[in-house]
Amino acid sequence: MSNKVKEHRVYVSTLAEYIERLKFWINEGWKLVEGSPLPQYQVVEGKLEKFYYFKVEQK
């Protein structure tokens, strides 16, 4: 039997999508270990893009 921790990283473009996806993973028994509902920003091809990120884990 393995004690390996499974993790999943989720990147989405809207706060509504962030909430919807996070609720799904929590309802599936996963635990939020990283992320926040505050937007992150990155430059892609010279344009500033906003995204939301979280990481969940399950043992």
Number of C-alpha atoms within 10 A of each C-alpha: 3 5 6 8 8 10 14 12 11 14 13 16 14 14 15 12 13 21 13 11 16 20 12 12 18 14 10 10 12 19 16 17 12 11 15 13 14 10 16 13 10 11 9 8 7 7 8 9 13 14 16 21 19 18 18 19 17 16 11
